[in-house]
């Protein structure tokens, strides 16, 4: 790896290899978000066209989450065995192809099957991208870099809203999904321009990856950290997916169906404004965690988000929703910037991507019921109670940090 220039602001010390790694991981995560959130953006229209109940619509999202967990674990293993960039390209290619094909679905079964295949590809992007960035950037700037990578999720979510705003009125929900096939072209640039991290290449030459080494993730002393991180992430993801799988539908469904009754374009505008707050939260978290520590920053964001969630659920006035939305996005998602750094700093190179895939995606499995549960509660008791339940999962996630050590400043091994 080329040595960074000395002196000056940290962002002027970035090497070309570090810059390309961050761009690849960030754009991959951004496009992952765009493709995943397209389903939520057009959910109210899918409910109408396929005559689905809210629980059924939530179940399809839950199945996609479970598939993403499987894909995340398997592609994390592939990243440790075959390389970070190869696994990253595979993830992007899979989710792009099947997102485009979703626009051709004509039955609930076809829709569900395609969403499962999309989920499989989407699940692998985070683990491979986080490993690529963590191993390319130095410890003093790792939190910032991963924060910027994570912030691209908000941009992707906003892009999903923008695509919906532009395409839905003219070509319907099918046209929205067809646009989701375009990220496949990005893999061509990754193959040509992004190198494998030097630390991975060196470890690969000196120590052949063996699936049996995965036992290190779940055995002492690392096992207790892996399961604590997975449970913490499960609580955080339960709240995230429970809220974001349904928030666009909550905003666009009629008052008689428990929603706010916004038009498709107004709803898309509200989501874009919320993602501005989300993006700032992601970037802020990376800087804060490098200065104050991983644990203090994570717990603070979680607890503030837990307090804001019921307030948002109760504020049916569009003006209040527009004002509170960016704060929910800031605190309710900013902390996700921190998970990659903590896992990378706890686990060795030979199993790092696998550990990232394991902790994130075991949490995803445990939280996958959230879209179905929120849909069921919204149908029976309304969105107020459904969103209110999500605060408890955020508080649970905060308590799990009692079992997770502080890792700020650790060098990678």
N, C-alpha and C positions, 0 to 999 in steps of 0.2 A: 504493500500500500504506500502511495506517495505521502511523504511527510507534509503536514500542514504548514503554511507560512506562520512564522512566530510573530507575536505582537498584534495589537489592534483588537477590534471587537471580535467576539467569538465567531460571528457569521462570516468574517473575512478570513478565518483560518480553515475553512472547509476545503478539502481536496476535491478534485474532479470526481474521483471514485466515490467519495462520500456523497457528493451532490447527486450523482446518477443513481446511487442506491436509494437515496431518500425520495427522489422523483419517481422511481419505479414503484417503490412500496406505496407511496402516497397516491399516485394515480390509480394503481391497482385497487387500493382500498376505497378510493372515491368512486370508481366505476362499480365496485362490489356493492357499495351503498346504493348507487343509482338503480342498479338492476334489482336489488332486493326490495327497495322501498317502492318500486313501481306498483307492486301488488297492493300495498296499503293505499297508495294514492288513488287507485281506481276501484277500491274494494266495494264502495257503495254501488257502483255500476255493475260489478260482477254479481253482487247479491241480487240485483234486479234482473239481469240477463239470464242467470242460471237458476233463479228462484231459490236461492240458498237462504237458510236461516243464519242468524248471527253465530250460533255455535258451530255450524258447519263451515262457515267462512273462517272462523278462528281455528278450527281443526286443520284446515289446509295450511294455514300459516304455521301451526304447531308441527305438522309433518315436515314442512320445509326446514324448520329449525332442527329437528332431529336428524334429518339428512345432512344438514350443515355440520352438525357435531361429528357425524361419522366421517364426512369428507375432511373436516379439519384435522381429526386425529390421523387419518390415513395419509393425507398430504403432508402433515407435519413429519411423519415417519419418512415419507419420500424425500422431503427436503433434507433430512439428516443423511439419507443414503445417497441421493443422486445430485443434491445441490439446491441452494435456495432459489436461484433464478429459474431452473427447470420446473420446480414445483409451482413457482409463482405463475409461469406461463401456462401450465396445465390448468391451474385454478381459473384464470381469466378466460381461457378458451372454453372451458366447460360451461361456466355460468353465462357467458355471452351467447353461445349457441342455443342453449335451452330457454333462455329468456326470449330470444327472437321467435322460437318455435311456440312459445306460450300464446302468441298472438293468433295461432291457428287452432287453438283448443275449441271444441264444440260441445263437450260434455263435462260434467263435474269431475268424472274419473280422469279424463285427459288433462284437465286443468291441474288436478292434484298430482298426477304422475309427473308432469312437466315441472311443477314447483318443487317436487322432491329432487329431481335431477338438477335444477337450478341451485337448490340448497347445497347439494353435494359439492359443487364447484365453488360456491361462495364461501363455504366453511374453511377452505384451505388458505385463503388469501391472507388472513390476519397473521397466522402463525408464521408463514413463510416470509411475509413482509417484515414483521417485527424482528425475526431472527436476522434477516439481511441488514436492517438498520442497526440493530444492537451490536452486531459484530463488525460493522464498518466504522461506527462513530466511537470516539473516546468517552470514558466514563463521565468526565465533567460536563459533557454536552449531550449525553445519551438521552436524558429525560426531555430536553428541549426537542431533539430530533424526533423522538417517538411522539411527542406532543403534536408536532407539525404533521407527522404521518397520520395520527389519529384524527386531527382536525379535518382531514380531507373527507372523512365520513360525512360531516355536516355539509360540505360542498356537494357531495354526491346526492345526498338527500334533497338538497335544494335543486339540484339538476333534475331529479325525478319530478319534483314539483313543477319546474319550468317546462320540462317535456310534456307533462300533463296539461299545463296551461296552454301550450302551443298546439299540441297534437289532438287532444281529446275532443275539442269542439268540432273538428273537421273529419278525423279518421277514427274516432272512438277509441275504446280501450285497446283494441287489437293493434292499432297503429302505435300506441305508446310502447307496447312490448316489442314490436318489431325494431324500434330504435335501440332497444337494449342489446341487440346483436352487435352493434358497432364496436364495443370495447375489444373484441377479438383482434382488431387491427393493431392494438397497442402491443401485443406480444412480439410483433416483428421488431419493434424498437428495442425491447428488452433483450431479445436474443442477440442483437447486433452491438448493443452499447453497455450492458451491465455485466460486470465481472462478479465471480464468486468471491466472498470475503476471504482474505488471506488466512485468517485464523481457521476457517473451515477447511480450506485446501490443505493446510499444514496438518491438521488433526486427521484428515482423511488419509493422507499419505502414511502417517505414523500409527494409525489405529483404525482398522477397518470397522465400520459401523456394524453392530450385531443387534438383532432384535432383542436378544436376551439382556442387552444393556438397558433396555427400557425398564427393567425391574428396579433400576436405581431411582426412577421417578417415584415409585410407591413404597420403597423400602427405606429404613432409617439410614441417615438422619433426614433425608430429603422428603420422605413420604408424608410426614406430618405437615410440612409446608405445602406440598402439592395439594393435599385434600383441603387444607384450610383455604388456600387460594381458590380452589374450585368452588367451595361452598360460598365464599365471599362473592365470587363472580356470579354464582347462581342467583344470589339475592339481588345483585345489581342488574343482571340481565333480565330477571323476572320483571322488574319494574320497567326497564327500558322497552322490552318487546311487548309487554302488556299495554304500555302507554302508546308507543309509536306504531304498533300494528293497527291500533284503533283510533288514534287521534284524528287522522284525515276523515275517517268515516264519521266520527263524533261531530266534527265541524260541518260536514256536508249533509248528513242525514236530517230529515225533517224533525221538527219539534215533536210531532206525533210518534216518531220512532226513537225518541230520546236524544236527538242531536240538536245542533244549533241552527241548521237550515241555511248554511252559506252556499252560494253558487260554486261551481267547480273552480272558476278562476279566482274567486275571493278566497276559497279554501286554500288553493295553491299559494296565493300571496301570503296568507297567514303562516303556512308551513315554511316558506322561504324566510320570512322575518324571524321565526323561531330558530331556524338554522344559522342565522347570523349570530344569535346568542350562543348557540351550540359551538360554533367555530371558535368564538372568542374564549369560551370555557375550555375547550381542548388546548388551545395554544397557551392560555394562562396557566393551566395546570402543569404543563411541562416545565415552565419557568419556576413556578412556585415549589414544585416537588424537588427541583434541583437545589433550591435555596433552603427550604424548611424541612425537607425530608419526605420520603414516600408516604409514610403512615399518617402524619399530621394532615397533609394536604388531602389525602384520600378520604379520611374520616370526616373532615370538615365539609367537603363537597357532598358526601352522602347524606349527612344529617340535615343540611340546608335543603337539599332536594326533597327529603322526606317531609319537611315542613311545608314546602311549596306545592306538592302534589295535590293535597285536598283543596287548597285554595284555588288552584286552576280548575279542578273538577266542579267547584261550586260557582265559579264566575261564568255564567252563561251569556252575559253581556259581551258582544263582540269587541267592544273597546277594551274591556278588562282582559279578555283573552289575548288580544293583540299585545297588551302591555306586559302581561305575566308570562306569556309564552317564551320570550327570549331568556327570562330568568330560569324557567324550568329547563330549557335547553342548556344554559350555561352550567348550572350546578348538577342537573340530572344526567348529564353525559360527559362533562369535562373530565371526570375522574378516570374514565376508561383510558385516557392517555397514560396512566401510571402502571397498568398491569404489565405491559411488555417489559418495562425497565426492571420491575421487581423480579419477574420470572427469569429474565436474562441474567440478573445478578445473583440468583440463587442456584442456577443449574449450569453444569459444565457444557462445553461446546458440543461434545459428541451426542448429547441428548437434548440440546437447547430447544431446537424447533419442535421436537416431540413433546417436551415439557410445556412449551407454549401452547401447542395443540391440545395437549391433555387437560391442562388447567382451564383453558378458555372453553373448550368444547364439552368437558364434563359438566362445567357450569351451565353451558347451553342446553345440555340434555336435561338437567334438573329443572331448568327454567322454561323448557319448551311448552309446558302446559299453559303458560301465561296467556297467549292469544286466545286459546279456547276458553279458559276460565273467565277472562274479561268479557269475551263475547257472550258467554252464558249468563254472567251476572248482569251485563248490560241489558240482555233480553228480559230477564226476570225482575231485576231490581233497579235498573237504570245505570247510566254511566257514572253518576256521583259515587255510589258505593264501589263500583268496579275499579275506578281510579283510586279511590281512597285506600283500598286493600294494598295497593302498590307501595304505600309509605312504609308499611310494616316490613316488606322485603328489603327496603333500603336500610332500615334500622338494623335488621339482622345482618346485612352485609357489613355495616360499620362495626358491630360487635365481633365479627370474625377477625378483625385486625388485632385483637388481643393475642391471637395465635401466630401472627405473621411478624417476622423481625424487620427492623429497619435495614435497608440495603444501600442507601445513598452512598456513593463514592467507592463502591466495590469494583475492583478490576475483574474482568472476565477471565475464567479459567478454562 
